[in-house]
Amino acid sequence: MLGTKQHTCYLAFGLTISSELDFPELKQLNQDVPAYDMDIIVEDEDRNGMYADVYEKPNTYLIANDSVMFYVPGVAVFVAQAGKRIAVTPMKDVEASKLRLYILGTCMGAILMQRRVLPLHGSVVAVDGKAYAIVGQSGAGKSTLASAFMQQGFQLLTDDVIAVACSGEMNIPYVTSSYPQQKLWQESLTNFGMDAGEYRAIFGRETKYNVPVDSHYFAGMLPLAGIIELVKSDQDESQIRPIERLERFQILFEHTFRNFFIPQLGLTDWHFQTSVNLVKHIQMYRLLRPTNGFTAPLLVSTILQAINKEV
């Protein structure tokens, strides 16, 4: 059951959200604020008859003007519109957790782009009052590495979607925290001595779990000081090196969340200018990690040594 009801107010990615659907992952706001005063409105619609085009193209993104629409069979039709509105037309008897997966992922990524906030794909940890983003291809170990940072006393700002916005006269890039949860594979849970039975499996990923991290969560904004691209390697030891300036642009594009939205939403120039600004202000590294073995704690030390040399 979806639990459709009156609007509840939440906070995520530095944005206020008024939603007809429940989001237990998000921080709930107690104040009674009219929906029209909120940054984002999430609505549970029943407009199946209006979405004939999208039903004919399941798992395809239909993008027009300032709207992103897609249909996930057995789940819902989702519409992210104008950086302000997320509309959901759920299928019969769908689990609410499946809806939240797409709303907080693809829909939020589209909304951030529409608001001219750069959504990167990865995890962010706080180190000495600064934000460091860990990006990489699927399965590279981004969340596992972030969890290793938390095991050593550091805090998490976000996992999966990273909201980066520039602020002030110098256009300093900042990361705004999302919500206190990360996604970890069964293997990572085992290596950290965590019991998978205590967590909820993610829809479509039976061996990947949602893990609350309330006690190791930083809520707020921090300046983005660096991006580390995590890459699997056949070599026996980890190795970290700076990424040269021109190569940084390709890395930023590759690890922008749902980067294929960029040209279709007419945001190519905006993305390039944002990337130029990031390249001016942050350090970027490529961290090669051995494919075999659990090396996350060692990788934390490798990263800390590299970024401390830059201070």
MOLIN-V163985 format. One record per residue. RES is the residue in one letter. NEAR is the number of other C-alpha atoms within 8 Angstrom. D_LAST is the distance of its C-alpha to the last C-alpha in Angstrom with 2 decimals. Layout:
# MOLIN-V163985
<<RES & NEAR & D_LAST> <RES & NEAR & D_LAST>>
This chain:
# MOLIN-V163985
<<M & 6 & 51.47> <L & 8 & 49.04> <G & 6 & 49.84> <T & 8 & 50.23> <K & 6 & 50.45> <Q & 6 & 49.44> <H & 9 & 45.93> <T & 11 & 43.18> <C & 14 & 39.91> <Y & 13 & 36.48> <L & 12 & 32.81> <A & 12 & 30.45> <F & 9 & 27.64> <G & 9 & 27.85> <L & 8 & 31.44> <T & 11 & 34.72> <I & 13 & 37.20> <S & 14 & 40.95> <S & 13 & 42.49> <E & 12 & 45.96> <L & 13 & 44.50> <D & 9 & 42.91> <F & 7 & 39.20> <P & 5 & 38.70> <E & 7 & 35.07> <L & 10 & 34.14> <K & 9 & 33.79> <Q & 8 & 37.17> <L & 8 & 37.58> <N & 5 & 40.50> <Q & 5 & 41.39> <D & 5 & 44.27> <V & 7 & 43.01> <P & 6 & 45.24> <A & 8 & 44.19> <Y & 5 & 44.18> <D & 6 & 41.44> <M & 11 & 39.04> <D & 9 & 36.41> <I & 12 & 37.90> <I & 13 & 41.37> <V & 13 & 42.19> <E & 11 & 45.94> <D & 11 & 48.22> <E & 8 & 50.74> <D & 6 & 54.02> <R & 7 & 54.44> <N & 7 & 55.29> <G & 5 & 57.93> <M & 5 & 55.48> <Y & 9 & 53.25> <A & 8 & 55.71> <D & 6 & 53.47> <V & 13 & 50.50> <Y & 8 & 52.80> <E & 6 & 54.03> <K & 8 & 50.51> <P & 10 & 48.87> <N & 8 & 45.15> <T & 8 & 44.95> <Y & 8 & 42.92> <L & 8 & 45.08> <I & 10 & 43.08> <A & 8 & 44.84> <N & 5 & 43.52> <D & 9 & 41.04> <S & 10 & 42.22> <V & 12 & 41.26> <M & 12 & 44.05> <F & 13 & 44.45> <Y & 15 & 46.87> <V & 9 & 46.12> <P & 7 & 49.55> <G & 7 & 50.48> <V & 11 & 47.60> <A & 12 & 47.65> <V & 13 & 47.37> <F & 13 & 44.09> <V & 13 & 43.53> <A & 16 & 40.25> <Q & 12 & 41.24> <A & 10 & 39.71> <G & 12 & 36.53> <K & 10 & 38.79> <R & 13 & 41.21> <I & 14 & 41.36> <A & 11 & 44.97> <V & 12 & 46.03> <T & 12 & 49.53> <P & 12 & 49.63> <M & 8 & 52.07> <K & 5 & 54.63> <D & 5 & 53.50> <V & 12 & 49.89> <E & 8 & 47.47> <A & 8 & 45.12> <S & 7 & 42.12> <K & 10 & 42.72> <L & 12 & 42.64> <R & 9 & 39.38> <L & 9 & 37.73> <Y & 9 & 38.46> <I & 11 & 38.00> <L & 9 & 34.46> <G & 10 & 33.63> <T & 9 & 35.31> <C & 13 & 36.72> <M & 10 & 33.51> <G & 13 & 31.70> <A & 13 & 34.48> <I & 14 & 34.43> <L & 13 & 30.71> <M & 12 & 31.31> <Q & 12 & 34.35> <R & 8 & 32.32> <R & 8 & 29.78> <V & 10 & 27.03> <L & 13 & 25.34> <P & 13 & 26.19> <L & 13 & 24.10> <H & 12 & 25.47> <G & 15 & 23.46> <S & 17 & 21.72> <V & 14 & 18.74> <V & 14 & 17.01> <A & 14 & 15.07> <V & 9 & 11.96> <D & 4 & 10.76> <G & 7 & 12.54> <K & 10 & 11.43> <A & 16 & 13.74> <Y & 13 & 13.49> <A & 12 & 16.79> <I & 13 & 18.66> <V & 14 & 21.41> <G & 13 & 24.13> <Q & 8 & 27.87> <S & 5 & 30.26> <G & 5 & 30.30> <A & 9 & 26.93> <G & 9 & 25.93> <K & 13 & 23.57> <S & 12 & 25.08> <T & 10 & 25.48> <L & 12 & 21.80> <A & 13 & 21.05> <S & 8 & 23.76> <A & 11 & 22.25> <F & 13 & 19.08> <M & 11 & 21.61> <Q & 7 & 23.45> <Q & 6 & 20.45> <G & 7 & 20.30> <F & 11 & 18.02> <Q & 12 & 19.69> <L & 16 & 21.04> <L & 19 & 21.23> <T & 15 & 23.56> <D & 14 & 25.30> <D & 10 & 27.23> <V & 14 & 26.92> <I & 17 & 23.56> <A & 14 & 24.11> <V & 13 & 21.63> <A & 10 & 22.60> <C & 8 & 21.26> <S & 9 & 21.71> <G & 6 & 22.02> <E & 5 & 22.57> <M & 5 & 19.29> <N & 8 & 20.12> <I & 11 & 16.88> <P & 13 & 17.38> <Y & 13 & 17.96> <V & 14 & 19.30> <T & 14 & 22.34> <S & 15 & 23.49> <S & 14 & 26.81> <Y & 12 & 28.77> <P & 13 & 28.41> <Q & 12 & 29.64> <Q & 12 & 28.62> <K & 11 & 30.75> <L & 12 & 31.02> <W & 9 & 33.41> <Q & 10 & 35.97> <E & 6 & 34.38> <S & 9 & 31.04> <L & 12 & 32.95> <T & 10 & 34.84> <N & 8 & 31.82> <F & 6 & 30.34> <G & 6 & 33.79> <M & 7 & 34.57> <D & 8 & 38.12> <A & 10 & 38.59> <G & 5 & 41.77> <E & 5 & 39.86> <Y & 9 & 38.33> <R & 9 & 39.82> <A & 10 & 39.85> <I & 10 & 38.70> <F & 8 & 41.51> <G & 4 & 41.95> <R & 8 & 39.51> <E & 8 & 41.63> <T & 8 & 39.07> <K & 11 & 36.06> <Y & 15 & 35.73> <N & 12 & 34.38> <V & 10 & 32.44> <P & 7 & 31.77> <V & 10 & 28.43> <D & 7 & 29.15> <S & 4 & 27.75> <H & 10 & 24.30> <Y & 10 & 24.10> <F & 9 & 21.89> <A & 9 & 24.15> <G & 8 & 22.76> <M & 8 & 20.14> <L & 11 & 16.35> <P & 11 & 14.20> <L & 14 & 13.76> <A & 10 & 10.20> <G & 11 & 11.47> <I & 12 & 14.82> <I & 12 & 15.86> <E & 11 & 19.41> <L & 15 & 21.26> <V & 11 & 24.13> <K & 9 & 26.93> <S & 8 & 27.68> <D & 6 & 30.65> <Q & 8 & 28.63> <D & 5 & 28.60> <E & 6 & 24.89> <S & 11 & 21.80> <Q & 8 & 19.64> <I & 11 & 16.48> <R & 7 & 15.76> <P & 8 & 14.25> <I & 9 & 16.98> <E & 6 & 18.18> <R & 7 & 18.63> <L & 6 & 22.36> <E & 8 & 22.34> <R & 11 & 20.00> <F & 12 & 23.00> <Q & 8 & 25.22> <I & 8 & 22.80> <L & 10 & 22.54> <F & 8 & 26.34> <E & 7 & 27.08> <H & 13 & 25.19> <T & 11 & 26.51> <F & 9 & 28.89> <R & 8 & 32.46> <N & 9 & 31.41> <F & 6 & 35.10> <F & 8 & 35.57> <I & 11 & 33.63> <P & 8 & 36.42> <Q & 9 & 39.20> <L & 11 & 37.86> <G & 7 & 37.43> <L & 9 & 33.65> <T & 8 & 32.72> <D & 7 & 31.73> <W & 8 & 29.79> <H & 10 & 27.84> <F & 9 & 27.06> <Q & 8 & 25.92> <T & 9 & 23.72> <S & 10 & 22.20> <V & 9 & 21.68> <N & 10 & 19.77> <L & 9 & 17.52> <V & 11 & 16.84> <K & 6 & 15.75> <H & 9 & 13.14> <I & 10 & 11.70> <Q & 9 & 10.58> <M & 11 & 13.63> <Y & 12 & 14.59> <R & 12 & 18.02> <L & 12 & 18.58> <L & 11 & 22.04> <R & 14 & 23.69> <P & 13 & 27.09> <T & 8 & 29.96> <N & 4 & 31.69> <G & 5 & 30.74> <F & 5 & 28.57> <T & 8 & 25.03> <A & 9 & 23.04> <P & 9 & 21.83> <L & 7 & 20.69> <L & 11 & 18.88> <V & 11 & 16.83> <S & 8 & 15.65> <T & 11 & 15.05> <I & 9 & 12.84> <L & 8 & 10.80> <Q & 8 & 10.40> <A & 9 & 9.41> <I & 8 & 6.76> <N & 7 & 5.26> <K & 6 & 5.60> <E & 5 & 3.83> <V & 4 & 0.00>>
